Amino acid sequence: MNDLETHKKAQIDLAEKYNEQIAVNLPLAWNWDNRYVSSLPYMFGFATAVAALDGDVGDLVLDFACGSGWVSEWLNRLGFRTGAGDISPVLLSFVRRRLGCDSRIDLERFPVHLVDCDADRMPFKDETFDGIVCMNSLHHFSDYRVILKEMFRVLKKGGRASFSEPGRCHSQEPASKLEMETTGVLERDVVLSEIHAMAMETGFSDMTITPLMLPHALNYDYSEWQGFMKGRPRVTWKYLKTVRNSVDCSNAFFCLHKGGGQIDSRKPGILKAEIRQVEMPTVTSPGSPMTIALQVKNTGDTLWLSKVKVSGIVRLGIKLRSGIWNDREFWRASLPIDVAPGETVSISTTVYAPPTPGRYRFKLDMVCEGRTWFEQVGNKPVLVDVEVH
């Protein structure tokens, strides 16, 4: 038996020793192995990894090396369809049990497909999944290249594989050494520079890193926080050093992107718009409702997303300029639909005039939320002067 088969057998053997009642309650079973006593890192890692997918309700997501299936359960509750794969039949039986424990799990609308499989030879067709979530699993595999190639194969174009993994120091942790000595399960380091090189070789177009630390990793007292807000070097460096060490050594949150799909506003290319046929009053009274109607054409190369995302939706943005305010953000209006390059959409929104009489300049522009105002990347906004009296 070679090393690869030995490590796989160790994983299967360890799963057979799990307490089923505890396993089906993970990650909320705080005493599941008498070592990891907090559920919070699992919850935090899950939220971070799933947010990086930036998926839609109904997307098909692979819960990679699903274990007891808690990630699959939570993905279901968030409205994702799920593929749950694992090498252990025992763990898959735990998944079946946990999915049947709660009437809030909607398997009709958002099914969970359980698959007994090797992660390096997954029985899925090419370009099956919209996204992949890998929660603390990659570091148990001996050949990262093989795993990344399989992930790339089963991801759709434009899909993402999101990871929550330990960092470069993992194999030297006392708990990791004990695990390898007592169970034979492999505990490897995850070095982001190495993952990046392998991912680019495999064909992924990009790797993004979410530089977060666990919630308990750093706290400031109020005076330190004031110093941080003022940019004082000592407390600012304390924050940066803690984040850097956390991501590098213990909590790596990263996402691999498979290119080839339509560029959209989550990671935009050229953001350009033509706002035209603007209809709005130029004279009004303080606090009065004002209806603004216009058409906007997408003249860039990026699909504008209209639905609520973590970031990256495009909306109409309005700024105000007066003698007191200088381009103060004033209003947002959502797009009724996603807008592809070359398409035109109508927007109508009602705002309320400023409460103070005066002459105001309304600046109408598009904004890619969490990214940029279109004016900042060269787009020309529409200016409308309004008299309020």
N, C-alpha and C positions, 0 to 999 in steps of 0.2 A: 504494500500500500504506500503510495507516494505521499508527500507532505500535504498536497491539496486534498486528497481523499481522507487523510487523517484528520485534518481540521474540520472537514464537513461532517465526518462521523462524530467528532467531539461536540459539534453543535447539536446534532440530532440526539445524542446521548444525554446532553445536558437538559434539553427540552423535556425529555421523558421523566426528569426528576422534579419538574416544576409542580408546585401546588396549584391545581386547577382553579380552586376558588379564589386564590390570590391573583392568578394570571388573568382571569376574566374581569378583574376589577382594576387592573393597571390602567393608567399610571397613578391612580388614586389609592392604591394599596401601599401605604407608607412603609410597611415592614416586610416587603416582598422577598428580600434576601438578607435582611438584617444588616445591610450595609448602606444602601441608598435610602435615606430616611425622609427625603423631601420629594414631593411630586412637582414642585414649582419649576425646577429646571426643565422637566419634560414638557410642561405646558408652555413655558416660554419658548423652548426650541420649536415646538409644533407651530405656535402662532407665527414665529419668525419665518419658518420654512414655507408655510402655506401662503403667507403674505407675499413672499417672493415669487410664487407662481403667478400671482395676479390673475387668477382664473375666473371663469364664469360659472354660474349655476348650471349643472348638467354636463360640465366637462368630465371627461374620462381620465382619471388619475390613477397611476400605479403606486400602490403602497409597497415599496421595495423591501423585501425581506421582512414581511409584516409582523412576524412574531405572534403575540397574542391578539393582534388585531385592533388595538386601541386607536391607532391612527386611522384605520379604515372606518371604525365606528364614528369618530369625530368628523372625518371627511363626509360621511353620509349625512350627518346632522347639519353640515354646512351646505349641503345640496350638490355634492359631487357624486358622480358614478365612479365606482372604484374597482380596480383589479388588485387583489391581495394575493401575493405570491410568497411562498416559503418552502424550504426544503424539508421541514418537519411536519409529518402528518399529525403528530400530537398537538402542535401549536395550531394547526388549521382546525382541529376539532375544538380547540378553545375558542377560536374566532367564531365558529358556528354557534357555540353556546352563548357567547356574549351578544351576538347579533340578535338572538332570540329572547334576550332578557328584558328588553325595553320596548314598549309600544311606540315610543317616540322615534324609533329607527324606521325609516320609510324605505323598505327594500323594493317596493313596487315602482316608485318614481325614481329612486336612486339605488339601483342594485349594486351589491358587492359580489364580485365573481372571485371565488376562491380557487387557487391554482397551486397544486403540488409541483414544485419545479426547482431546478438548480438555477441560481441567479446568473451563472455564466452561459446558460443555454435555455433562455426563457421561451416558452411555447406560444409566443405571440407573433402575429404578422407584423411586417414592417409598417412603421408609422401608424401604430394603433392608438397611442396615448397622447392626450393634450399636455399632460404634465406627469412628473414623477416626484414623489416625496421619499427621501431616504433619511430615516431618523436613527442615528447612532448605529448604523449597520455596515457601512462601507469598510470601516476599520477592522472588521472581522474577516475580510477576504484577502487572500494571498496575492492576487494579481489584479491591481486596480485597472490596468489597461483593458483586460477582458471585460470587466464589469462596465466600464465606460463605453466600450464599443457596443455592448448589448443595449445599454440605455439609449445610445444614439440611434441604434437601429429601430427600436420600438417607439421612439418619440416622433410625433408629427413634425413637419416643417413649422418653424416658429414656436415649437414647444420648449419647455424648460424642465430641467432636473434640479431639484432643490434639496440641499443637504444641511443637516445639523449633525456635526461630527466633533470629536475631540481634536486637539491639535498635535503639534510636533512632539510634545512631551508625553503623550499618552502611554506608550509602551513602558516607560520607566516609572509610572505611578505605582505605589505599593499595591493598590487594589488590582491593577492590571497584571502585575507579576504574580500575585496570588491566584488570580483567575487562570492564567496560563499554566501555572504549576499544578493546580488541583483539578482542572477540568480539561486542559488541552486546547481550550478555545483560543483562537488567535486574537491578539490585541496589538494592532499596529498603529504607528504614528500616521497622522494626516498632515502632510506638509503642503501648503497651498501652492507654492511655486512648482512643486512636482505635479500636483493635480492639474494645474493650468497647462503645463507642457504636454501632459498626456491627453488632456481634453482637446487641445488645439490639434495635436496629431490625429486624433480620432475624427475630427471634422466639426466639432462644436465651434461656433462663430465667436463666442464671447464667454467670459466668466465674470460674474459680479459678486462682490463680497459685501455682506451686511455687517458693519463694524459695531456690534453690540456686545455688551457684557451682561452676565446674569444680574438680575435686579439687586441682589445683596452684595455685589462685588465692590461697590463704592458708594459711600455716603459723605456728604459735606455737612458740617454744621453751618448755621446761617451766615456767620462772618466769612467762612470760606466760600460759600455760595455767592455772596456779594463780590468777593474777589474774582471768582470765576466769571461772573457777569461783566465785570470791568476789564477782563482780559489779563489779569495779573499772571505773570509767567509761572510762578510756583504752582498755583492751584490748577492752572490750565495744563501744565505739563503733567501734573498728577493724574488728571483725567485722561489725557492722551496716552500716557504710559500704561495706565490700567486697561484701557481699551485695546491697545496694541498687544499687550501681553496676554490678555484674555483670548483674543482672536487667534493669535499665533500659537499659544500653548495649550489652551483648554477648551475653547468654545468657538469652533469655526462654522459660521453660517455663510454658505456660498451657493451660487446658482449657475448652472451651465446652460447656455442658450444654443438652441439649434436653429441656424439661420435658414433662409430660403422661403420663408413665408412673407406675407404682406407686412411691410414696415408699418407699425402703428405708433400711436402717441405715447405708449408706455416707454418706448425707446425710439424717439422720432428721428427722421432724417431731416428733410427740408420742410419747415413749418412756414407756410405762406398762405395768405387769405386775401380775398377781394370782397370788401363790405360795400354793398350798394343798395340803392332804392330805400334809403333810410327815411322813415316817417316818424316824426316826433315833434311835440310842441316846442316853440322857441320862446313863448311867453307863458308864464303860469304863476300861481300864487304859492306862498310858503306851505309846505306839507301836502300839497295837492298830488293826487295820483297822475302819473304821466305814462301813457302807453307808447312804447318804442317798438316799431316793426321794421324789419330789414331782411335783406337776403345776403347770404355769405357763400362765396364759392371757394372750395378748396383748390388752390392753385399750386400746392406743393406736391411732394411725393409720398406723404404719410397719411395713413388712414386715421381719421379723427374718431376716437372712441367717445361714446356718449354716456355709457352706463357707469355706475359707480364702481370705481376701482380704488386700490390703495393709493395710486397716483397715476397721472397720465391721461385723464379725461380732458377733453377740450370743451371750453365754454366761452360764451360771449362775456367779456369783462368790460366794466365801465369805471373810469376814473374821473374824479372831479378836480377842477382847478379853479381857484378864486384868489382873492387878495390874501386870504388866511391860509387856505390849503394849497398845496402844490402836488397835483396828481395823487390825491388821496383815493385809495380803493373804495368804491362806492357800491357796486352791484355785480352779481353774476347771473347769467341766464343759461340754462342747459340746452344742449342740442336735442331735438326731438328724436334723432336717429344717428347712427354712425354715418360719417360722411367720407366717402372715398375720394381720392384725387380726381379732380375734374368735375365733381358733383356740386350742386348748389342746393342749399336748404334755406327755408324761411324760419325766422325766429320772431316771436312776439312776446314781450314781457312788460309788466307794469312796475314802475318804480315810483317813489315818492320824492317830490321836490325837496331841496334843502329847507329847513325851517327858518333860515335867516334870509331876509331879502338881499338881493345883490345880483351881480352878473357872474354867471358860472360858465365854464367851458367843459362840456362833456366830451371825454375821449373814449371812443368805442374801438375796442381791439379784441382779438381772440387771445385766450390764455390756455396754455397746456399746464394743467394743475400739477404742482410739484416739480415743474421743469422750468418754464419761462413764459413771459408775455411775448407775443409774436413781434411786437415793436422792438424788443431787445435783440431779435435775430434778423432785423432788417425790414420788417413789414411796416407799411404805412397805415396808421390808424385813421379813423374818421373823427373830425372835430366838429362839434355843434355847440354854438353859443346859445345860452338860455337866460332870459331875464326873469328873475323871481321878484315879484313885488305885490 
